[in-house]
């Protein structure tokens, strides 16, 4: 055989062997289609340098399970809600259309100002102006009155853009709401997010990321009302008035299928919210929180390409399963940062007054706050974790002075899963 031909065959064989060996590993968590958009080469490094890299980031230790093979989301993240450690991620800071998962930021921003939840409001025609074509609606009608509680159920269960716009009107109007949401995102260090509409409907330049959506969920879950609404599976919503003046009502069900078990999706054990979404440009998006054996995980999946029905829920569930199995067996690839104004503590218990920097997630008080959190957790113990979902490491607003404090463990009392609320 001529030497040139031998060389050609050798190169060809080597190329085929390389493709065979590398193919399955490189396909995990990635869409191999050349037609799919690619993440930018440089992304934000908030939370850690690895989170700014493209592709899957994970550091498996001894005994750690491998990541699920069928992951097709453009971006995803799984994190420990208590410690804030990111266990694994894939294009975590890729700025993508968020769809209705942006409603988590809307609720976290607006909810504290619209109290009490028994407050009523009569809807005006202009409140429902500007709804995007094909918007998801709960069925809010002009000239009828609703309580704040009713409207939030419409937001979380039916992802009602009509309810979002009415609550925005109560807050001061859509422009004011959008500005407040943007300011709150920046306070949370969710710097991938650009808010254009309060409901997450597709709009030019409206983007967020799996990392930011996870921050929104973590912050929102510190609020009792937020926890109630996002964990509610079924409720009654006010309808039209009858001739005798009484209001009709109709049942609504949460569109989070991991919570309800609807449409053939198995309910996830320990799930307690948070929010799902879908638009033409965003595809399917989902952020969820779940507890198992005293450990709480947050997961976000954005725009899976799989043709499997309800892939966003199935991929989120598989990541949660992996996260619970992998906890304590992996080296974190980053962290969920606290807000800019977080009052972190050094080892002496003295507040540094400095949160992490906006680009690296590193600050003078970060290590000290971890120590203080561990000390506080040790003093309280883990009692009640089998009954209540524990979310920690998030932001607790102290009544005295309104300062922020990072805690490792903060129970969510009386959280009832998959039960109707009337």
N, C-alpha and C positions, 0 to 999 in steps of 0.2 A: 504493500500500500504506500502510495507516495507520501512523503513527509507532510506536505501541505494539507493533504486530505486528513491525515492522522490528527494534525493540530486542530483542524476544523471540527472533527468529531469529538475530540477531547473538550473543546470549548463548549460545544453544544451540550454534551453530556453534563458538564459541570453546571451549566446554566439551568438545565432541567432539574438536576438534583438540588440545586440551591433553591429553586422555586418550590420544589416539593417539600423541602425541610422547613423553609421560612414561611410558606403560605399560611398554614393554619394559625401559627402564632401571631402573624401580623394582621390576620383577619379579625382576631378577637376584639370586640368593641369598636370596630371600624367598618365603614361602608366602603367597599372596594370599587364602587361605580365611579368612572371618570367624569360622569355628568353631575355628580353631587358637588355642591359648594365645598370649598376647603377652608379650614380655619386659618386665620392670619398667622404669619410666622411669629410675630411679637404680640403677646397679650399681657394684660395686667398681671402684676406679681403680688397683689394684695393677698395676704394669707400665706405667702411662701413662694420661693422661686420656682419650684416644680409645678405649681399651679398655673404658671404662665407659659408652660411648654405645651406644644401640640401633642396629641395622642394620649394614650392611657398612662397614668402615673400610679404605680403601686409598688410597695416594698414588702414582699412576702418574707415572713420569718419561718422558723421551724414549726412544722405542723399546720401552717396556714393553708386554707383551701385556695385553689386557683380561682380566678374570676370566672363568672359565667361566660360561656362561649357565645351565646346568641345575644350579644349586645349591639344594637344598631343605632342607638341615639347619637345625634351629632354631638351632644354634650351631656355629661352626667356627673354626679358627685354623690358620695355616700360619706356621712360624717357622724361622729358621736356628738349628740346634742348636749351632753353634760360637759365634757372636756373641751369641746370644739375641735377636736382632732379630725382632720380629713383622712379617712382610711384609704380612699382611692378616688381617682377622678379621671375624666376624659374630656379634654378641651374645656376645663371648668370655667374659664373666663371668656369663652367665645360669645361675642355679643350677637344675640339672635332675637327674633320677634318672640315675645313672651306669652301672647294670648292672655287668657283669663287668669293665669297664675299671677299676673300683675295686680290682681284684685287683693292679694295678700298685702301688698304695700299700701294700696288704697285703704284697706281696713285698719291697718296698723297706724296709719297717719290720721285718719278722720275719726275713728271710733271714740277716742277719749273726749272729743269735743261735743259729740252728739249724745249727751246724757240728760236725764235718765233714759233708759231704753223704752220706758212707757210713754215718752214724749210723742205726741201725735202731730201729723202734718197733712194738710189737704193739698193734693197734687194739682198743679196748674199746667196749662197747655205747654207753656214754654219750658217746663221742667223736662219734658220728654223730647224736646227738639234736639236735632243733631245725632240721633241714634244711628249707628252705622247700618247699612243695608244687610239684612240677614242676621242681625244681632240676636243673641240668645236673650229671651225675655221670660220673666216670671208672671207677667200679666197685670202690672200696675196700670190703673186707669185714671184719667183726668177727673178732677172734681170729687174724688173719693179720698177718705182719710185713712192713713196707715200709721202704725206705731213704728218707732225706730227698730224695735225688735222684729216686727214683720218684715221690714225692708232688708235687714241684715240676713234674715233667713232666706229671702229672695236672692241675695247676693251669693251666699255660700252654697245653698242647695241647688238652685237653678241657674247660677251664674248670670243672673238677670242684669243686663246692661240698663234696663229701665229703672231698676231699683238703685243702681249705682248713680245714675244721673239725678234721681230725686234726692238721694243723700248728699250728692255734690251741691245741689241747689240749697239744701239746708245748711251746708257748710259755708256757703258764700258764693257758689257758682263754680263752673268747671275750670275757668282759668286759675282761680284762687286754689282750687283743689290740686290741679296739676303742679302748680308752683310749690305747694306744701309737700306734695309727694316727692318732688325732685329734691327739695331741701332735706327731707327725712332720709331719702336714699343716701345722700351725701353724708349725713350724720352717721348712718349705719356703716359707712365706708363701702357701700354698694356702688362703686364708681363705674361699673359697666353699664349702668342703667340710665336711659334717657326716656323721660316720661312725656308723652304727647296727649294721650287720652287716659282718663281715670279707670276705664273699664278693660284696657288691654286690647281693644279692637285694633286690627291692623291699621297702622298709620305710618307715613314716611318717617324714618329715623327713630321709630319707637323700638327700643331694644332693651334687653337685660341679659343675664347669664345664669347658668345653673348655680354658680357661686352666689350671686346676688339674691336669687330667689330663695335659696336656703337661708341666707341672712334674714330675709323678710319673714319667713316662716318662724325662725327662731325668736325673732323679736316679737312677732304677733302672739306667739304662744305664751308670752308672759302675761297676757291680758285674759281675765276670766271670761269675758264676753266672747272674745275671739275664739277661745278654746271651746266654749259651748257651741257656737255656730258651726265651726269647722268639723265638729264631731257629731253633729246632728244628722241622722239618716233620713228621717221623715218628719213632716210637719204639716199643719193646716195653714193655708194662706187666704186672707180675706178676698172675697169676690164681690159681685154686684149686690146692690140693695134689692131686697124683696119689696113687694107692694106694701107690706106691713111695716116697712122701715128697717127691718133686721137685715144684717149682712149674711150673704151666703159665704161659704168657704169651700176650698178645694184642696186636695192633697198634693203635696210636692215631695219629690224624692231627691236626695243628693246625687249629683252626677258623678261623684267619686265612687267608682265601682269596686275599689278595694274596701270601701267602707260598707257598701250596701250588698255586694255580691250580685249585682244586677247583670243581665245580658251574658250570663255564662261565665263571668269572672268570679273566681273564688274569693270570698272575703278574706282579708289578710288578718291573721291572728295578732291582736295587739294594736291594730291600726287606730289612729285617733285624728284623722284629717291628713293633708291640709287642703289643697286646692288643685284642681285639674283645669285644663283649658284646651281649646282648639280654634284655630283660624286657618284660612287657606295658606297664608304665608308662614305661619308659625308651625303648622302641623300640630301634633298632639304634644302637650306639655303636662308635667305633673310634679308636684312636690308632696311628699308624704312624711308622716312621723309615726313611729311605732315603738312599742316597748315590749321587751322580752326578758324575763328573769332579772328585772331591775336595771336593765340597760336600755337606753333610749337612742334611737338612730333617726337621722334625717336623710332623705334621699330626694334628689331631683333628676328627672330625665326630660330632655328636650328633643323633640322631633325625631323619633325613631323611624328608620326607613323600612323596617320589616313589614311584610304584607300579612303577617299573622294578626287576626282580629284583636283589637285592644292591646296592641304590643306595648304601649307606654306603661300600662299597669303591670303586665307580665314581666317587663324588664325591670321595673321598679321593685316588684316583689322579689325577683331573683337577686337583685343587689342588696335588698334588706336581708334576705336569707344569708347571703355571703357575708355581709357586714356583721351579723350576729355571730356567725361561725368564726369569722376572722378576728374579732375583737380580742386584743391582747396578744395576737400572733403576727401583727404587721407593724411596721414602723410608719408613723404618720407621714404623709407627703405634704402636709400643710395644716392650716388651722382656720377656723371661722373667727374672724377678728371681732373684738368688741367695738362699740361705737366710739367715735372720736372723743366724746365728752365723758367716757367711762372713767369712774374713780377707781383706778387700780391701786393695789396695796403692795408695799414692799414687805420684807420679812419682819420688820418691826411693827407692822400694822399701820404704818404712816402712809397716807395717800400721796402718791406721786403727782396726781393731777394730770398725768400725761398718758394718753392712750397710744396705740400703735401708729406708726406713720402711715400715710395714705398709700404709699407705693409698695413697701416691703412688709407691712404688717408687724414691724418691730418697733418697740418703744421702751423707754426706760422703766416703765412700771409693769411690763408684761410678765416677766418671770416672777416678780413679787406677787402679782395678783394670783398666779397659779398656786403659789405657796399658801396664800391666805385662803384660797378656795378649798384647798385640801384640808387645812386646819379646821375650817368651818364645817366641812362635811364630816370630818372625824368626830367633831364635838356633837353633831346632831345624830349621827348614825344613819342607818338606811331604813328605819322603820316606816311602814306604810307603803313601801314601793310595790308590794303585791296588789294593793288596792288602787292606788293613784298612779297615773303616768307621771314620771319625774322628768321635768325639763330643767336643765341648769346650764350654767355658763352663759346664760342670756342676760338680758338687761332687766333688773328689778328697780322700779322707780320708788325710792324711799319717800315716805310721806313727809318726813322732816327735811325741808330744804330742797326736795326734788333732785337730790344727787343720784348718780348711777353707781351701782356696786356690782361687781362680777361675782356670782356665786356658782359653786360647782353643782349644788343639788337644790332644786326648788320644786316641791310636789305640786301637782295640778289636782286640787281636791274635787271630789264628786264628778269626775269626768265619766259620763255614761256613753258607751259606744253602741252604735247601731240600734238605738232605741228612739222611737218617735217622740217629738216634743210638740206639745199642743199650745 
